[in-house]
Amino acid sequence: MNNKTILITGCSTGFGKLTARLFQSKGWNVIATMRSPEKETELNKLPNVLVTRLDVTEPQSITDAIIAGMEQFGAIEALVNNAGISGMGVFEQWDDQEINAIFNTNVYGPMRVTQQVLPIMRNQKEGVIINISSLAGILGSPYSSVYSAAKFAVEGLTEALALEYAPFNIKTKVIAPGAYETNLFTTIPHRILANGDQQIRDYSDKMLQKMNATMEQMRQQGAQESDPQEVADKIYQCVTEETSVHNVSGSDAEAILQMKKSMPEDQLMKAISDMFVPELHTA
Ligand SMILES: NC(=O)c1ccc[n+]([C@@H]2O[C@H](COP(=O)([O-])OP(=O)(O)OC[C@H]3O[C@@H](n4cnc5c(N)ncnc54)[C@H](OP(=O)(O)O)[C@@H]3O)[C@@H](O)[C@H]2O)c1
């Protein structure tokens, strides 16, 4: 029986919930954190799971969750910075509020949690930190520029910490998942799509149509819906086995990574553009 402890952010749904379940089933103690633990009905019924409140934008809630976890389990051997939000729109449509929200949750959030967990791991002389990036963190993604910028930041932060904290026996790794059906896309605020001048709003509409058409075409050509459990399994592998610092999950992410490694940049840009960027007929 493993009696190690993992703290995971964003366990209310999606990858976070699946990861909490998986580690619990493998005998880990799980500090399953979420913004609204009062709504949780499943994880809090499992043995060795502490469901507790943590909002990555609120430093005190991070401190409180860590104290509660340490009181119950006495150690934190692994941390998964999973909580995240997404967004879409042509860059000029993004306002400060939306840009700040993306960076606050997806970049400053993992930074805050990591800074509070690192002293515990240093004291234990061991630890593994997994950050969840995205395919948009390895390839600049049209219509998701700000999300992409945030996830590139997560990739860079991870690489730097992997080097900086190796002497403390703390491993830091990142996983870039491809596209998976979770709540991530259904919770995107569409408010900003009304921003911008007429040309930008028209361009934005066309880009959304083009992206939807490409997705539909891929489905018709037999592209399978990826199973989000793959991401939980990849997290488990990265925590428990020797892996590289940068990891991907999903056949789409693997294919794009391969294209990025093997194609000249202009060919890669053209291939991505053909899939997602509409033509602009200006007078
Ligand atoms: N699904 C994909 O295709 C995909 C692809 C690449 C990367 N990712 C990344 O994977 C991670 C998990 O996403 P998912 O797909 O599992 O989506 P999801 O089902 O929407 O889960 C996101 C989780 O993050 C939580 N969260 C949001 N803001 C938070 C905050 N301020 N503090 C704490 N928790 C917060 C949400 O909690 P609430 O219930 O309280 O909102 C939810 O539990 C994210 O980092 C996302 O960027 C997803």
The ligand as an SDF file (V2000), in Angstrom:
LIG
                    3D

 48 52  0  0  0  0  0  0  0  0999 V2000
   -9.8870   19.6660  -22.1680 N   0  0  0  0  0  0  0  0  0  0  0  0
   -8.9210   19.9020  -23.0140 C   0  0  0  0  0  0  0  0  0  0  0  0
   -9.0520   19.6640  -24.2120 O   0  0  0  0  0  0  0  0  0  0  0  0
   -7.6120   20.4850  -22.5210 C   0  0  0  0  0  0  0  0  0  0  0  0
   -6.5650   20.5370  -23.4200 C   0  0  0  0  0  0  0  0  0  0  0  0
   -5.3530   21.0530  -23.0240 C   0  0  0  0  0  0  0  0  0  0  0  0
   -5.1920   21.4920  -21.7330 C   0  0  0  0  0  0  0  0  0  0  0  0
   -6.2190   21.4510  -20.8450 N   0  0  0  0  0  0  0  0  0  0  0  0
   -5.9610   21.9360  -19.4750 C   0  0  0  0  0  0  0  0  0  0  0  0
   -6.3170   20.9330  -18.5550 O   0  0  0  0  0  0  0  0  0  0  0  0
   -6.6380   21.5180  -17.3010 C   0  0  0  0  0  0  0  0  0  0  0  0
   -7.9360   20.9350  -16.7810 C   0  0  0  0  0  0  0  0  0  0  0  0
   -8.9720   21.2700  -17.6830 O   0  0  0  0  0  0  0  0  0  0  0  0
  -10.1850   20.2740  -18.0250 P   0  0  0  0  0  0  0  0  0  0  0  0
  -10.1220   20.0130  -19.4660 O   0  0  0  0  0  0  0  0  0  0  0  0
  -10.2440   19.1500  -17.0790 O   0  0  0  0  0  0  0  0  0  0  0  0
  -11.4110   21.2880  -17.8520 O   0  0  0  0  0  0  0  0  0  0  0  0
  -12.5280   21.4530  -16.7470 P   0  0  0  0  0  0  0  0  0  0  0  0
  -13.3410   20.2240  -16.6400 O   0  0  0  0  0  0  0  0  0  0  0  0
  -13.1910   22.7440  -17.0700 O   0  0  0  0  0  0  0  0  0  0  0  0
  -11.6920   21.6030  -15.3920 O   0  0  0  0  0  0  0  0  0  0  0  0
  -11.0680   22.7930  -15.0070 C   0  0  0  0  0  0  0  0  0  0  0  0
  -10.9770   22.7890  -13.5070 C   0  0  0  0  0  0  0  0  0  0  0  0
  -10.2730   23.9720  -13.0890 O   0  0  0  0  0  0  0  0  0  0  0  0
  -11.0250   24.5430  -12.0410 C   0  0  0  0  0  0  0  0  0  0  0  0
  -10.7480   25.9620  -11.8700 N   0  0  0  0  0  0  0  0  0  0  0  0
  -10.9930   26.9890  -12.7180 C   0  0  0  0  0  0  0  0  0  0  0  0
  -10.6050   28.1460  -12.1500 N   0  0  0  0  0  0  0  0  0  0  0  0
  -10.1010   27.8300  -10.9330 C   0  0  0  0  0  0  0  0  0  0  0  0
   -9.5320   28.5750   -9.8670 C   0  0  0  0  0  0  0  0  0  0  0  0
   -9.4340   29.9080   -9.9230 N   0  0  0  0  0  0  0  0  0  0  0  0
   -9.0990   27.9210   -8.7570 N   0  0  0  0  0  0  0  0  0  0  0  0
   -9.2140   26.5800   -8.6670 C   0  0  0  0  0  0  0  0  0  0  0  0
   -9.7650   25.8160   -9.6210 N   0  0  0  0  0  0  0  0  0  0  0  0
  -10.1950   26.4450  -10.7400 C   0  0  0  0  0  0  0  0  0  0  0  0
  -12.4690   24.2680  -12.3740 C   0  0  0  0  0  0  0  0  0  0  0  0
  -13.2420   24.4330  -11.2130 O   0  0  0  0  0  0  0  0  0  0  0  0
  -14.7480   25.0170  -11.1640 P   0  0  0  0  0  0  0  0  0  0  0  0
  -15.6320   23.7990  -11.2730 O   0  0  0  0  0  0  0  0  0  0  0  0
  -14.8220   25.6800   -9.8430 O   0  0  0  0  0  0  0  0  0  0  0  0
  -14.8980   25.9670  -12.3110 O   0  0  0  0  0  0  0  0  0  0  0  0
  -12.3430   22.8100  -12.8110 C   0  0  0  0  0  0  0  0  0  0  0  0
  -12.2860   21.9630  -11.6950 O   0  0  0  0  0  0  0  0  0  0  0  0
   -6.6490   23.0260  -17.5280 C   0  0  0  0  0  0  0  0  0  0  0  0
   -5.4310   23.5800  -17.0840 O   0  0  0  0  0  0  0  0  0  0  0  0
   -6.7570   23.1410  -19.0530 C   0  0  0  0  0  0  0  0  0  0  0  0
   -6.1990   24.3440  -19.5340 O   0  0  0  0  0  0  0  0  0  0  0  0
   -7.4310   20.9480  -21.2130 C   0  0  0  0  0  0  0  0  0  0  0  0
  1  2  1  0
  2  3  2  0
  2  4  1  0
  4  5  1  0
  4 48  2  0
  5  6  2  0
  6  7  1  0
  7  8  2  0
  8  9  1  0
  8 48  1  0
  9 10  1  0
  9 46  1  0
 10 11  1  0
 11 12  1  0
 11 44  1  0
 12 13  1  0
 13 14  1  0
 14 15  2  0
 14 16  1  0
 14 17  1  0
 17 18  1  0
 18 19  2  0
 18 20  1  0
 18 21  1  0
 21 22  1  0
 22 23  1  0
 23 24  1  0
 23 42  1  0
 24 25  1  0
 25 26  1  0
 25 36  1  0
 26 27  1  0
 26 35  1  0
 27 28  2  0
 28 29  1  0
 29 30  1  0
 29 35  2  0
 30 31  1  0
 30 32  2  0
 32 33  1  0
 33 34  2  0
 34 35  1  0
 36 37  1  0
 36 42  1  0
 37 38  1  0
 38 39  2  0
 38 40  1  0
 38 41  1  0
 42 43  1  0
 44 45  1  0
 44 46  1  0
 46 47  1  0
M  CHG  2   8   1  16  -1
M  END
$$$$
